[in-house]
């Protein structure tokens, strides 16, 4: 899940991602409309998002259908 996916699922929440300490954890902060906050930490942004998703109980995110790569153009230099 990406930050954009999380924003789609939580349209009334603010999101912040930061890592203040070199080589430290990344923090994902959810900001509620009433001013409350909650944080999730991980070694990477993906890990912090995964922690939030697990706690919030979201199901799997629908993935777009793969798009076939276009055929390679003919090599005119042969």
C-alpha positions in Angstrom: 0.0 0.0 0.0 1.3 3.5 -0.8 0.7 6.8 0.9 -1.8 7.6 -1.9 -3.7 4.4 -1.1 -3.7 5.3 2.5 -5.0 8.8 1.7 -7.8 7.3 -0.4 -8.8 5.1 2.5 -8.6 7.8 5.1 -9.8 11.0 3.4 -10.6 12.8 6.7 -7.1 12.2 8.2 -3.9 14.2 7.7 -0.7 12.2 7.1 2.9 13.0 7.9 6.0 11.0 7.3 9.3 11.8 8.8 12.6 10.4 9.9 14.5 12.8 12.2 17.3 10.5 13.2 19.9 9.3 10.7 19.5 5.6 10.2 16.5 5.6 12.6 13.0 4.5 12.1 10.6 6.2 9.7 7.5 7.6 11.4 4.0 7.7 9.8 1.7 10.0 11.8 -2.0 10.1 11.3 -3.7 13.3 12.3 -7.4 13.2 13.3 -9.8 16.0 12.7 -10.2 16.5 16.5 -6.4 17.2 16.8 -5.4 13.7 18.1 -2.5 11.9 16.5 -1.3 8.3 16.4 2.1 7.1 15.0 3.4 4.0 13.4 7.1 3.3 13.0 9.2 1.1 10.7 12.6 0.8 9.2 11.1 2.1 5.9 8.1 4.0 4.8 6.6 0.7 3.5 7.2 -0.9 6.9 5.5 2.0 8.7 2.5 1.9 6.4 2.3 -1.9 6.8 2.1 -1.5 10.6 -0.7 1.1 10.2 -2.6 -1.1 7.8 -2.3 -4.1 10.1 -3.5 -2.2 13.1 -6.3 -0.4 11.2 -7.5 -3.7 9.7 -7.6 -2.8 6.1 -8.0 -5.6 3.6 -5.8 -6.0 0.6 -5.6 -3.0 -1.7 -7.0 -3.8 -5.2 -4.2 -3.8 -7.7 -4.6 -2.4 -11.2 -4.6 -4.8 -14.1 -1.1 -5.1 -15.6 -0.6 -3.2 -18.8 1.2 -5.1 -21.6 4.4 -3.5 -22.8 4.2 -2.2 -26.4 5.9 -4.2 -29.1 9.4 -3.0 -29.7 9.8 -0.9 -32.8 11.7 -2.4 -35.7 15.4 -1.8 -35.6 16.1 0.4 -38.6 19.9 0.0 -38.1 19.6 -3.7 -38.5 
